[in-house]
Amino acid sequence: MVQHKRHLAKALSWRAVGTLDTFLLAWLITGSIELGALVGGTEILTKTFLYYVHERVWYKYIHFGVNDE
């Protein structure tokens, strides 16, 4: 269970950084702070979920680079 909490915390912290980047880029490209917020708000939900699933799949099924002592 600790791994689930860690993966979730990691996903949320990284998503905050990514969403800020997406928001700023959308704002700069469109010139609309509202559109930037809409794009950033939408992608925070979808990408947080996708990242969490990605982490869980790697943790459970992909052992690349893991030292099996």
PQR file of N, CA, C, O and H, with PARSE charges and radii, in Angstrom:
ATOM      1  N   MET A   1       0.812  -1.202   0.000 -0.4000 1.5000
ATOM      2  CA  MET A   1       0.000   0.000   0.000 -0.0000 2.0000
ATOM      3  C   MET A   1       0.856   1.267   0.000  0.5500 1.7000
ATOM      4  O   MET A   1       0.459   2.295  -0.549 -0.5500 1.4000
ATOM      5  N   VAL A   2       2.031   1.184   0.620 -0.4000 1.5000
ATOM      6  CA  VAL A   2       2.915   2.345   0.646 -0.0000 2.0000
ATOM      7  C   VAL A   2       3.286   2.759  -0.773  0.5500 1.7000
ATOM      8  O   VAL A   2       3.341   3.950  -1.080 -0.5500 1.4000
ATOM      9  H   VAL A   2       2.354   0.349   1.067  0.4000 1.0000
ATOM     10  N   GLN A   3       3.542   1.771  -1.648 -0.4000 1.5000
ATOM     11  CA  GLN A   3       3.906   2.084  -3.027 -0.0000 2.0000
ATOM     12  C   GLN A   3       2.778   2.845  -3.720  0.5500 1.7000
ATOM     13  O   GLN A   3       3.037   3.774  -4.485 -0.5500 1.4000
ATOM     14  H   GLN A   3       3.497   0.803  -1.399  0.4000 1.0000
ATOM     15  N   HIS A   4       1.517   2.455  -3.457 -0.4000 1.5000
ATOM     16  CA  HIS A   4       0.391   3.151  -4.081 -0.0000 2.0000
ATOM     17  C   HIS A   4       0.378   4.622  -3.657  0.5500 1.7000
ATOM     18  O   HIS A   4       0.179   5.498  -4.499 -0.5500 1.4000
ATOM     19  H   HIS A   4       1.306   1.700  -2.836  0.4000 1.0000
ATOM     20  N   LYS A   5       0.583   4.904  -2.386 -0.4000 1.5000
ATOM     21  CA  LYS A   5       0.590   6.281  -1.896 -0.0000 2.0000
ATOM     22  C   LYS A   5       1.750   7.054  -2.503  0.5500 1.7000
ATOM     23  O   LYS A   5       1.598   8.213  -2.889 -0.5500 1.4000
ATOM     24  H   LYS A   5       0.745   4.192  -1.702  0.4000 1.0000
ATOM     25  N   ARG A   6       2.907   6.412  -2.585 -0.4000 1.5000
ATOM     26  CA  ARG A   6       4.078   7.075  -3.158 -0.0000 2.0000
ATOM     27  C   ARG A   6       3.851   7.391  -4.634  0.5500 1.7000
ATOM     28  O   ARG A   6       4.144   8.496  -5.089 -0.5500 1.4000
ATOM     29  H   ARG A   6       3.031   5.471  -2.271  0.4000 1.0000
ATOM     30  N   HIS A   7       3.329   6.418  -5.379 -0.4000 1.5000
ATOM     31  CA  HIS A   7       3.073   6.644  -6.802 -0.0000 2.0000
ATOM     32  C   HIS A   7       2.037   7.751  -6.988  0.5500 1.7000
ATOM     33  O   HIS A   7       2.174   8.577  -7.889 -0.5500 1.4000
ATOM     34  H   HIS A   7       3.091   5.520  -5.010  0.4000 1.0000
ATOM     35  N   LEU A   8       1.016   7.776  -6.158 -0.4000 1.5000
ATOM     36  CA  LEU A   8      -0.002   8.808  -6.263 -0.0000 2.0000
ATOM     37  C   LEU A   8       0.582  10.185  -5.936  0.5500 1.7000
ATOM     38  O   LEU A   8       0.315  11.151  -6.649 -0.5500 1.4000
ATOM     39  H   LEU A   8       0.905   7.104  -5.426  0.4000 1.0000
ATOM     40  N   ALA A   9       1.370  10.283  -4.872 -0.4000 1.5000
ATOM     41  CA  ALA A   9       1.992  11.563  -4.510 -0.0000 2.0000
ATOM     42  C   ALA A   9       2.933  12.049  -5.611  0.5500 1.7000
ATOM     43  O   ALA A   9       2.963  13.237  -5.931 -0.5500 1.4000
ATOM     44  H   ALA A   9       1.587   9.498  -4.292  0.4000 1.0000
ATOM     45  N   LYS A  10       3.693  11.130  -6.182 -0.4000 1.5000
ATOM     46  CA  LYS A  10       4.617  11.476  -7.264 -0.0000 2.0000
ATOM     47  C   LYS A  10       3.843  11.955  -8.489  0.5500 1.7000
ATOM     48  O   LYS A  10       4.228  12.931  -9.132 -0.5500 1.4000
ATOM     49  H   LYS A  10       3.669  10.165  -5.922  0.4000 1.0000
ATOM     50  N   ALA A  11       2.765  11.271  -8.801 -0.4000 1.5000
ATOM     51  CA  ALA A  11       1.932  11.652  -9.948 -0.0000 2.0000
ATOM     52  C   ALA A  11       1.344  13.045  -9.750  0.5500 1.7000
ATOM     53  O   ALA A  11       1.333  13.852 -10.680 -0.5500 1.4000
ATOM     54  H   ALA A  11       2.452  10.478  -8.279  0.4000 1.0000
ATOM     55  N   LEU A  12       0.859  13.331  -8.551 -0.4000 1.5000
ATOM     56  CA  LEU A  12       0.239  14.634  -8.290 -0.0000 2.0000
ATOM     57  C   LEU A  12       1.257  15.778  -8.324  0.5500 1.7000
ATOM     58  O   LEU A  12       0.977  16.840  -8.881 -0.5500 1.4000
ATOM     59  H   LEU A  12       0.868  12.676  -7.795  0.4000 1.0000
ATOM     60  N   SER A  13       2.432  15.564  -7.732 -0.4000 1.5000
ATOM     61  CA  SER A  13       3.426  16.634  -7.727 -0.0000 2.0000
ATOM     62  C   SER A  13       3.945  16.908  -9.137  0.5500 1.7000
ATOM     63  O   SER A  13       4.122  18.063  -9.526 -0.5500 1.4000
ATOM     64  H   SER A  13       2.659  14.701  -7.280  0.4000 1.0000
ATOM     65  N   TRP A  14       4.186  15.847  -9.895 -0.4000 1.5000
ATOM     66  CA  TRP A  14       4.661  16.037 -11.266 -0.0000 2.0000
ATOM     67  C   TRP A  14       3.580  16.671 -12.124  0.5500 1.7000
ATOM     68  O   TRP A  14       3.871  17.500 -12.987 -0.5500 1.4000
ATOM     69  H   TRP A  14       4.043  14.910  -9.579  0.4000 1.0000
ATOM     70  N   ARG A  15       2.342  16.283 -11.889 -0.4000 1.5000
ATOM     71  CA  ARG A  15       1.235  16.828 -12.671 -0.0000 2.0000
ATOM     72  C   ARG A  15       1.075  18.313 -12.423  0.5500 1.7000
ATOM     73  O   ARG A  15       0.731  19.059 -13.341 -0.5500 1.4000
ATOM     74  H   ARG A  15       2.107  15.610 -11.189  0.4000 1.0000
ATOM     75  N   ALA A  16       1.320  18.761 -11.190 -0.4000 1.5000
ATOM     76  CA  ALA A  16       1.224  20.191 -10.897 -0.0000 2.0000
ATOM     77  C   ALA A  16       2.228  20.977 -11.736  0.5500 1.7000
ATOM     78  O   ALA A  16       1.895  22.030 -12.281 -0.5500 1.4000
ATOM     79  H   ALA A  16       1.600  18.156 -10.445  0.4000 1.0000
ATOM     80  N   VAL A  17       3.442  20.473 -11.841 -0.4000 1.5000
ATOM     81  CA  VAL A  17       4.466  21.118 -12.665 -0.0000 2.0000
ATOM     82  C   VAL A  17       4.048  21.098 -14.140  0.5500 1.7000
ATOM     83  O   VAL A  17       4.136  22.114 -14.830 -0.5500 1.4000
ATOM     84  H   VAL A  17       3.712  19.618 -11.398  0.4000 1.0000
ATOM     85  N   GLY A  18       3.600  19.952 -14.607 -0.4000 1.5000
ATOM     86  CA  GLY A  18       3.190  19.818 -16.006 -0.0000 2.0000
ATOM     87  C   GLY A  18       1.990  20.688 -16.353  0.5500 1.7000
ATOM     88  O   GLY A  18       1.927  21.263 -17.439 -0.5500 1.4000
ATOM     89  H   GLY A  18       3.528  19.127 -14.046  0.4000 1.0000
ATOM     90  N   THR A  19       1.042  20.782 -15.432 -0.4000 1.5000
ATOM     91  CA  THR A  19      -0.149  21.592 -15.676 -0.0000 2.0000
ATOM     92  C   THR A  19       0.197  23.069 -15.730  0.5500 1.7000
ATOM     93  O   THR A  19      -0.338  23.802 -16.563 -0.5500 1.4000
ATOM     94  H   THR A  19       1.093  20.315 -14.549  0.4000 1.0000
ATOM     95  N   LEU A  20       1.075  23.509 -14.861 -0.4000 1.5000
ATOM     96  CA  LEU A  20       1.506  24.907 -14.907 -0.0000 2.0000
ATOM     97  C   LEU A  20       2.144  25.214 -16.261  0.5500 1.7000
ATOM     98  O   LEU A  20       1.884  26.260 -16.855 -0.5500 1.4000
ATOM     99  H   LEU A  20       1.509  22.914 -14.185  0.4000 1.0000
ATOM    100  N   ASP A  21       2.971  24.302 -16.737 -0.4000 1.5000
ATOM    101  CA  ASP A  21       3.606  24.463 -18.045 -0.0000 2.0000
ATOM    102  C   ASP A  21       2.556  24.528 -19.155  0.5500 1.7000
ATOM    103  O   ASP A  21       2.618  25.404 -20.018 -0.5500 1.4000
ATOM    104  H   ASP A  21       3.182  23.452 -16.254  0.4000 1.0000
ATOM    105  N   THR A  22       1.597  23.607 -19.135 -0.4000 1.5000
ATOM    106  CA  THR A  22       0.546  23.569 -20.159 -0.0000 2.0000
ATOM    107  C   THR A  22      -0.298  24.836 -20.117  0.5500 1.7000
ATOM    108  O   THR A  22      -0.602  25.423 -21.155 -0.5500 1.4000
ATOM    109  H   THR A  22       1.547  22.895 -18.434  0.4000 1.0000
ATOM    110  N   PHE A  23      -0.675  25.253 -18.908 -0.4000 1.5000
ATOM    111  CA  PHE A  23      -1.461  26.477 -18.752 -0.0000 2.0000
ATOM    112  C   PHE A  23      -0.731  27.684 -19.341  0.5500 1.7000
ATOM    113  O   PHE A  23      -1.305  28.460 -20.105 -0.5500 1.4000
ATOM    114  H   PHE A  23      -0.428  24.776 -18.065  0.4000 1.0000
ATOM    115  N   LEU A  24       0.543  27.830 -18.972 -0.4000 1.5000
ATOM    116  CA  LEU A  24       1.313  28.975 -19.457 -0.0000 2.0000
ATOM    117  C   LEU A  24       1.475  28.951 -20.974  0.5500 1.7000
ATOM    118  O   LEU A  24       1.343  29.982 -21.634 -0.5500 1.4000
ATOM    119  H   LEU A  24       1.010  27.200 -18.351  0.4000 1.0000
ATOM    120  N   LEU A  25       1.758  27.782 -21.517 -0.4000 1.5000
ATOM    121  CA  LEU A  25       1.904  27.675 -22.976 -0.0000 2.0000
ATOM    122  C   LEU A  25       0.596  27.979 -23.697  0.5500 1.7000
ATOM    123  O   LEU A  25       0.589  28.709 -24.689 -0.5500 1.4000
ATOM    124  H   LEU A  25       1.865  26.945 -20.981  0.4000 1.0000
ATOM    125  N   ALA A  26      -0.516  27.421 -23.203 -0.4000 1.5000
ATOM    126  CA  ALA A  26      -1.820  27.672 -23.832 -0.0000 2.0000
ATOM    127  C   ALA A  26      -2.182  29.147 -23.743  0.5500 1.7000
ATOM    128  O   ALA A  26      -2.742  29.712 -24.683 -0.5500 1.4000
ATOM    129  H   ALA A  26      -0.510  26.828 -22.397  0.4000 1.0000
ATOM    130  N   TRP A  27      -1.864  29.769 -22.617 -0.4000 1.5000
ATOM    131  CA  TRP A  27      -2.133  31.200 -22.433 -0.0000 2.0000
ATOM    132  C   TRP A  27      -1.299  32.028 -23.405  0.5500 1.7000
ATOM    133  O   TRP A  27      -1.811  32.935 -24.060 -0.5500 1.4000
ATOM    134  H   TRP A  27      -1.409  29.310 -21.853  0.4000 1.0000
ATOM    135  N   LEU A  28       0.001  31.705 -23.493 -0.4000 1.5000
ATOM    136  CA  LEU A  28       0.875  32.452 -24.390 -0.0000 2.0000
ATOM    137  C   LEU A  28       0.489  32.270 -25.858  0.5500 1.7000
ATOM    138  O   LEU A  28       0.524  33.223 -26.637 -0.5500 1.4000
ATOM    139  H   LEU A  28       0.418  30.967 -22.960  0.4000 1.0000
ATOM    140  N   ILE A  29       0.123  31.052 -26.229 -0.4000 1.5000
ATOM    141  CA  ILE A  29      -0.210  30.773 -27.632 -0.0000 2.0000
ATOM    142  C   ILE A  29      -1.538  31.404 -28.029  0.5500 1.7000
ATOM    143  O   ILE A  29      -1.655  31.987 -29.107 -0.5500 1.4000
ATOM    144  H   ILE A  29       0.094  30.278 -25.596  0.4000 1.0000
ATOM    145  N   THR A  30      -2.551  31.287 -27.145 -0.4000 1.5000
ATOM    146  CA  THR A  30      -3.891  31.787 -27.490 -0.0000 2.0000
ATOM    147  C   THR A  30      -4.117  33.229 -27.072  0.5500 1.7000
ATOM    148  O   THR A  30      -4.975  33.913 -27.630 -0.5500 1.4000
ATOM    149  H   THR A  30      -2.456  30.813 -26.270  0.4000 1.0000
ATOM    150  N   GLY A  31      -3.342  33.700 -26.082 -0.4000 1.5000
ATOM    151  CA  GLY A  31      -3.566  35.042 -25.561 -0.0000 2.0000
ATOM    152  C   GLY A  31      -4.741  35.112 -24.609  0.5500 1.7000
ATOM    153  O   GLY A  31      -5.113  36.194 -24.156 -0.5500 1.4000
ATOM    154  H   GLY A  31      -2.645  33.144 -25.629  0.4000 1.0000
ATOM    155  N   SER A  32      -5.333  33.957 -24.299 -0.4000 1.5000
ATOM    156  CA  SER A  32      -6.520  33.898 -23.439 -0.0000 2.0000
ATOM    157  C   SER A  32      -6.195  33.145 -22.152  0.5500 1.7000
ATOM    158  O   SER A  32      -5.876  31.956 -22.180 -0.5500 1.4000
ATOM    159  H   SER A  32      -5.031  33.078 -24.667  0.4000 1.0000
ATOM    160  N   ILE A  33      -6.281  33.854 -21.019 -0.4000 1.5000
ATOM    161  CA  ILE A  33      -6.044  33.197 -19.743 -0.0000 2.0000
ATOM    162  C   ILE A  33      -7.139  32.156 -19.446  0.5500 1.7000
ATOM    163  O   ILE A  33      -6.880  31.124 -18.827 -0.5500 1.4000
ATOM    164  H   ILE A  33      -6.540  34.819 -20.997  0.4000 1.0000
ATOM    165  N   GLU A  34      -8.365  32.452 -19.903 -0.4000 1.5000
ATOM    166  CA  GLU A  34      -9.474  31.512 -19.696 -0.0000 2.0000
ATOM    167  C   GLU A  34      -9.242  30.204 -20.455  0.5500 1.7000
ATOM    168  O   GLU A  34      -9.452  29.122 -19.908 -0.5500 1.4000
ATOM    169  H   GLU A  34      -8.575  33.290 -20.406  0.4000 1.0000
ATOM    170  N   LEU A  35      -8.815  30.303 -21.699 -0.4000 1.5000
ATOM    171  CA  LEU A  35      -8.539  29.107 -22.491 -0.0000 2.0000
ATOM    172  C   LEU A  35      -7.348  28.355 -21.919  0.5500 1.7000
ATOM    173  O   LEU A  35      -7.348  27.125 -21.890 -0.5500 1.4000
ATOM    174  H   LEU A  35      -8.644  31.183 -22.144  0.4000 1.0000
ATOM    175  N   GLY A  36      -6.342  29.075 -21.467 -0.4000 1.5000
ATOM    176  CA  GLY A  36      -5.199  28.440 -20.815 -0.0000 2.0000
ATOM    177  C   GLY A  36      -5.625  27.649 -19.593  0.5500 1.7000
ATOM    178  O   GLY A  36      -5.164  26.528 -19.379 -0.5500 1.4000
ATOM    179  H   GLY A  36      -6.342  30.075 -21.491  0.4000 1.0000
ATOM    180  N   ALA A  37      -6.514  28.237 -18.785 -0.4000 1.5000
ATOM    181  CA  ALA A  37      -7.013  27.555 -17.590 -0.0000 2.0000
ATOM    182  C   ALA A  37      -7.867  26.341 -17.955  0.5500 1.7000
ATOM    183  O   ALA A  37      -7.791  25.310 -17.288 -0.5500 1.4000
ATOM    184  H   ALA A  37      -6.889  29.147 -18.958  0.4000 1.0000
ATOM    185  N   LEU A  38      -8.669  26.455 -18.994 -0.4000 1.5000
ATOM    186  CA  LEU A  38      -9.498  25.327 -19.430 -0.0000 2.0000
ATOM    187  C   LEU A  38      -8.637  24.158 -19.902  0.5500 1.7000
ATOM    188  O   LEU A  38      -8.884  23.010 -19.532 -0.5500 1.4000
ATOM    189  H   LEU A  38      -8.731  27.293 -19.536  0.4000 1.0000
ATOM    190  N   VAL A  39      -7.642  24.447 -20.706 -0.4000 1.5000
ATOM    191  CA  VAL A  39      -6.743  23.404 -21.196 -0.0000 2.0000
ATOM    192  C   VAL A  39      -5.968  22.784 -20.034  0.5500 1.7000
ATOM    193  O   VAL A  39      -5.876  21.561 -19.927 -0.5500 1.4000
ATOM    194  H   VAL A  39      -7.441  25.379 -21.006  0.4000 1.0000
ATOM    195  N   GLY A  40      -5.415  23.627 -19.168 -0.4000 1.5000
ATOM    196  CA  GLY A  40      -4.667  23.135 -18.009 -0.0000 2.0000
ATOM    197  C   GLY A  40      -5.538  22.323 -17.068  0.5500 1.7000
ATOM    198  O   GLY A  40      -5.106  21.285 -16.567 -0.5500 1.4000
ATOM    199  H   GLY A  40      -5.490  24.621 -19.255  0.4000 1.0000
ATOM    200  N   GLY A  41      -6.752  22.779 -16.822 -0.4000 1.5000
ATOM    201  CA  GLY A  41      -7.662  22.066 -15.928 -0.0000 2.0000
ATOM    202  C   GLY A  41      -8.085  20.714 -16.466  0.5500 1.7000
ATOM    203  O   GLY A  41      -8.246  19.758 -15.707 -0.5500 1.4000
ATOM    204  H   GLY A  41      -7.103  23.622 -17.228  0.4000 1.0000
ATOM    205  N   THR A  42      -8.264  20.634 -17.765 -0.4000 1.5000
ATOM    206  CA  THR A  42      -8.652  19.367 -18.382 -0.0000 2.0000
ATOM    207  C   THR A  42      -7.507  18.372 -18.354  0.5500 1.7000
ATOM    208  O   THR A  42      -7.697  17.209 -17.998 -0.5500 1.4000
ATOM    209  H   THR A  42      -8.134  21.411 -18.381  0.4000 1.0000
ATOM    210  N   GLU A  43      -6.328  18.821 -18.725 -0.4000 1.5000
ATOM    211  CA  GLU A  43      -5.216  17.884 -18.809 -0.0000 2.0000
ATOM    212  C   GLU A  43      -4.711  17.411 -17.449  0.5500 1.7000
ATOM    213  O   GLU A  43      -4.101  16.346 -17.361 -0.5500 1.4000
ATOM    214  H   GLU A  43      -6.174  19.766 -19.014  0.4000 1.0000
ATOM    215  N   ILE A  44      -4.951  18.176 -16.395 -0.4000 1.5000
ATOM    216  CA  ILE A  44      -4.506  17.710 -15.077 -0.0000 2.0000
ATOM    217  C   ILE A  44      -5.238  16.434 -14.682  0.5500 1.7000
ATOM    218  O   ILE A  44      -4.655  15.549 -14.057 -0.5500 1.4000
ATOM    219  H   ILE A  44      -5.447  19.042 -16.466  0.4000 1.0000
ATOM    220  N   LEU A  45      -6.504  16.339 -15.042 -0.4000 1.5000
ATOM    221  CA  LEU A  45      -7.281  15.141 -14.712 -0.0000 2.0000
ATOM    222  C   LEU A  45      -6.845  13.937 -15.550  0.5500 1.7000
ATOM    223  O   LEU A  45      -6.582  12.859 -15.016 -0.5500 1.4000
ATOM    224  H   LEU A  45      -6.978  17.058 -15.550  0.4000 1.0000
ATOM    225  N   THR A  46      -6.775  14.133 -16.850 -0.4000 1.5000
ATOM    226  CA  THR A  46      -6.459  13.002 -17.721 -0.0000 2.0000
ATOM    227  C   THR A  46      -5.018  12.521 -17.534  0.5500 1.7000
ATOM    228  O   THR A  46      -4.769  11.316 -17.480 -0.5500 1.4000
ATOM    229  H   THR A  46      -6.989  15.008 -17.283  0.4000 1.0000
ATOM    230  N   LYS A  47      -4.091  13.435 -17.437 -0.4000 1.5000
ATOM    231  CA  LYS A  47      -2.691  13.030 -17.342 -0.0000 2.0000
ATOM    232  C   LYS A  47      -2.323  12.481 -15.966  0.5500 1.7000
ATOM    233  O   LYS A  47      -1.428  11.642 -15.865 -0.5500 1.4000
ATOM    234  H   LYS A  47      -4.293  14.413 -17.481  0.4000 1.0000
ATOM    235  N   THR A  48      -2.990  12.931 -14.907 -0.4000 1.5000
ATOM    236  CA  THR A  48      -2.744  12.348 -13.580 -0.0000 2.0000
ATOM    237  C   THR A  48      -3.162  10.891 -13.582  0.5500 1.7000
ATOM    238  O   THR A  48      -2.433  10.031 -13.089 -0.5500 1.4000
ATOM    239  H   THR A  48      -3.718  13.612 -14.988  0.4000 1.0000
ATOM    240  N   PHE A  49      -4.325  10.613 -14.131 -0.4000 1.5000
ATOM    241  CA  PHE A  49      -4.812   9.234 -14.209 -0.0000 2.0000
ATOM    242  C   PHE A  49      -3.884   8.382 -15.063  0.5500 1.7000
ATOM    243  O   PHE A  49      -3.502   7.287 -14.651 -0.5500 1.4000
ATOM    244  H   PHE A  49      -4.918  11.312 -14.531  0.4000 1.0000
ATOM    245  N   LEU A  50      -3.522   8.857 -16.224 -0.4000 1.5000
ATOM    246  CA  LEU A  50      -2.651   8.093 -17.124 -0.0000 2.0000
ATOM    247  C   LEU A  50      -1.278   7.838 -16.509  0.5500 1.7000
ATOM    248  O   LEU A  50      -0.729   6.747 -16.660 -0.5500 1.4000
ATOM    249  H   LEU A  50      -3.832   9.747 -16.559  0.4000 1.0000
ATOM    250  N   TYR A  51      -0.717   8.829 -15.818 -0.4000 1.5000
ATOM    251  CA  TYR A  51       0.581   8.648 -15.184 -0.0000 2.0000
ATOM    252  C   TYR A  51       0.515   7.603 -14.077  0.5500 1.7000
ATOM    253  O   TYR A  51       1.406   6.762 -13.963 -0.5500 1.4000
ATOM    254  H   TYR A  51      -1.163   9.715 -15.695  0.4000 1.0000
ATOM    255  N   TYR A  52      -0.528   7.652 -13.268 -0.4000 1.5000
ATOM    256  CA  TYR A  52      -0.681   6.690 -12.178 -0.0000 2.0000
ATOM    257  C   TYR A  52      -0.771   5.267 -12.740  0.5500 1.7000
ATOM    258  O   TYR A  52      -0.104   4.363 -12.238 -0.5500 1.4000
ATOM    259  H   TYR A  52      -1.253   8.335 -13.361  0.4000 1.0000
ATOM    260  N   VAL A  53      -1.573   5.069 -13.755 -0.4000 1.5000
ATOM    261  CA  VAL A  53      -1.697   3.747 -14.377 -0.0000 2.0000
ATOM    262  C   VAL A  53      -0.349   3.311 -14.944  0.5500 1.7000
ATOM    263  O   VAL A  53       0.044   2.156 -14.779 -0.5500 1.4000
ATOM    264  H   VAL A  53      -2.115   5.804 -14.163  0.4000 1.0000
ATOM    265  N   HIS A  54       0.352   4.205 -15.599 -0.4000 1.5000
ATOM    266  CA  HIS A  54       1.668   3.921 -16.165 -0.0000 2.0000
ATOM    267  C   HIS A  54       2.640   3.467 -15.079  0.5500 1.7000
ATOM    268  O   HIS A  54       3.348   2.475 -15.254 -0.5500 1.4000
ATOM    269  H   HIS A  54       0.033   5.143 -15.733  0.4000 1.0000
ATOM    270  N   GLU A  55       2.678   4.192 -13.955 -0.4000 1.5000
ATOM    271  CA  GLU A  55       3.548   3.823 -12.833 -0.0000 2.0000
ATOM    272  C   GLU A  55       3.199   2.435 -12.290  0.5500 1.7000
ATOM    273  O   GLU A  55       4.093   1.636 -12.007 -0.5500 1.4000
ATOM    274  H   GLU A  55       2.103   4.998 -13.813  0.4000 1.0000
ATOM    275  N   ARG A  56       1.925   2.152 -12.146 -0.4000 1.5000
ATOM    276  CA  ARG A  56       1.496   0.866 -11.593 -0.0000 2.0000
ATOM    277  C   ARG A  56       1.871  -0.286 -12.530  0.5500 1.7000
ATOM    278  O   ARG A  56       2.310  -1.341 -12.072 -0.5500 1.4000
ATOM    279  H   ARG A  56       1.200   2.801 -12.376  0.4000 1.0000
ATOM    280  N   VAL A  57       1.700  -0.088 -13.828 -0.4000 1.5000
ATOM    281  CA  VAL A  57       2.072  -1.124 -14.803 -0.0000 2.0000
ATOM    282  C   VAL A  57       3.570  -1.381 -14.734  0.5500 1.7000
ATOM    283  O   VAL A  57       3.995  -2.536 -14.700 -0.5500 1.4000
ATOM    284  H   VAL A  57       1.343   0.769 -14.201  0.4000 1.0000
ATOM    285  N   TRP A  58       4.371  -0.331 -14.712 -0.4000 1.5000
ATOM    286  CA  TRP A  58       5.819  -0.506 -14.613 -0.0000 2.0000
ATOM    287  C   TRP A  58       6.201  -1.205 -13.321  0.5500 1.7000
ATOM    288  O   TRP A  58       7.052  -2.095 -13.323 -0.5500 1.4000
ATOM    289  H   TRP A  58       4.025   0.607 -14.739  0.4000 1.0000
ATOM    290  N   TYR A  59       5.586  -0.814 -12.226 -0.4000 1.5000
ATOM    291  CA  TYR A  59       5.913  -1.397 -10.924 -0.0000 2.0000
ATOM    292  C   TYR A  59       5.562  -2.881 -10.879  0.5500 1.7000
ATOM    293  O   TYR A  59       6.319  -3.683 -10.333 -0.5500 1.4000
ATOM    294  H   TYR A  59       4.894  -0.092 -12.223  0.4000 1.0000
ATOM    295  N   LYS A  60       4.428  -3.242 -11.446 -0.4000 1.5000
ATOM    296  CA  LYS A  60       3.938  -4.614 -11.326 -0.0000 2.0000
ATOM    297  C   LYS A  60       4.473  -5.554 -12.415  0.5500 1.7000
ATOM    298  O   LYS A  60       4.757  -6.718 -12.131 -0.5500 1.4000
ATOM    299  H   LYS A  60       3.813  -2.590 -11.890  0.4000 1.0000
ATOM    300  N   TYR A  61       4.612  -5.075 -13.637 -0.4000 1.5000
ATOM    301  CA  TYR A  61       4.892  -5.976 -14.753 -0.0000 2.0000
ATOM    302  C   TYR A  61       6.238  -5.786 -15.441  0.5500 1.7000
ATOM    303  O   TYR A  61       6.735  -6.714 -16.079 -0.5500 1.4000
ATOM    304  H   TYR A  61       4.381  -4.130 -13.868  0.4000 1.0000
ATOM    305  N   ILE A  62       6.828  -4.624 -15.329 -0.4000 1.5000
ATOM    306  CA  ILE A  62       8.041  -4.343 -16.084 -0.0000 2.0000
ATOM    307  C   ILE A  62       9.209  -4.258 -15.108  0.5500 1.7000
ATOM    308  O   ILE A  62       9.242  -3.387 -14.239 -0.5500 1.4000
ATOM    309  H   ILE A  62       6.424  -3.869 -14.811  0.4000 1.0000
ATOM    310  N   HIS A  63      10.137  -5.142 -15.253 -0.4000 1.5000
ATOM    311  CA  HIS A  63      11.241  -5.235 -14.308 -0.0000 2.0000
ATOM    312  C   HIS A  63      12.558  -4.759 -14.911  0.5500 1.7000
ATOM    313  O   HIS A  63      13.633  -5.088 -14.409 -0.5500 1.4000
ATOM    314  H   HIS A  63      10.110  -5.850 -15.959  0.4000 1.0000
ATOM    315  N   PHE A  64      12.473  -4.002 -15.964 -0.4000 1.5000
ATOM    316  CA  PHE A  64      13.639  -3.450 -16.618 -0.0000 2.0000
ATOM    317  C   PHE A  64      14.435  -2.580 -15.644  0.5500 1.7000
ATOM    318  O   PHE A  64      13.880  -1.665 -15.036 -0.5500 1.4000
ATOM    319  H   PHE A  64      11.600  -3.734 -16.373  0.4000 1.0000
ATOM    320  N   GLY A  65      15.709  -2.855 -15.494 -0.4000 1.5000
ATOM    321  CA  GLY A  65      16.582  -2.076 -14.651 -0.0000 2.0000
ATOM    322  C   GLY A  65      16.499  -2.364 -13.169  0.5500 1.7000
ATOM    323  O   GLY A  65      17.163  -1.705 -12.370 -0.5500 1.4000
ATOM    324  H   GLY A  65      16.160  -3.599 -15.988  0.4000 1.0000
ATOM    325  N   VAL A  66      15.686  -3.347 -12.789 -0.4000 1.5000
ATOM    326  CA  VAL A  66      15.554  -3.700 -11.384 -0.0000 2.0000
ATOM    327  C   VAL A  66      16.552  -4.812 -11.088  0.5500 1.7000
ATOM    328  O   VAL A  66      16.616  -5.805 -11.812 -0.5500 1.4000
ATOM    329  H   VAL A  66      15.146  -3.883 -13.438  0.4000 1.0000
ATOM    330  N   ASN A  67      17.324  -4.644 -10.032 -0.4000 1.5000
ATOM    331  CA  ASN A  67      18.324  -5.623  -9.663 -0.0000 2.0000
ATOM    332  C   ASN A  67      17.664  -6.753  -8.879  0.5500 1.7000
ATOM    333  O   ASN A  67      17.238  -6.560  -7.740 -0.5500 1.4000
ATOM    334  H   ASN A  67      17.272  -3.836  -9.443  0.4000 1.0000
ATOM    335  N   ASP A  68      17.582  -7.916  -9.484 -0.4000 1.5000
ATOM    336  CA  ASP A  68      16.990  -9.089  -8.822 -0.0000 2.0000
ATOM    337  C   ASP A  68      18.105  -9.840  -8.097  0.5500 1.7000
ATOM    338  O   ASP A  68      18.771 -10.694  -8.683 -0.5500 1.4000
ATOM    339  H   ASP A  68      17.928  -8.073 -10.409  0.4000 1.0000
ATOM    340  N   GLU A  69      18.297  -9.524  -6.850 -0.4000 1.5000
ATOM    341  CA  GLU A  69      19.387 -10.141  -6.085 -0.0000 2.0000
ATOM    342  C   GLU A  69      19.010 -11.511  -5.604  0.5500 1.7000
ATOM    343  O   GLU A  69      19.808 -12.176  -4.944 -0.5500 1.4000
ATOM    344  H   GLU A  69      17.756  -8.831  -6.374  0.4000 1.0000
TER
END
